[in-house]
Amino acid sequence: MTRHATSGQFVVHHSAGVTRFSRATRGIRHELDVFVDVDDPVKFSLLTLTNDGGAARSLEPVCL
């Protein structure tokens, strides 16, 4: 089952070896894919940000 995030809703989709976390809010779509290696104890993360709005946007790093 594939679902797409609507405004503010978090969607989590699990499949073999990967989990996708999705959310769309304020004109930005966030997708985080987390992969695990079959043989090694390694986790990979791929973050994709998409501007669905009509205006140009910029990002600034935040230090926590």
Secondary structure, 3 states (H helix, E strand, C coil): CCCCCCECCCEEEEECCEEEEEEEECCEEEEEEEEECCCCCCEEEEEEEEECCCCCCCCCCCCC
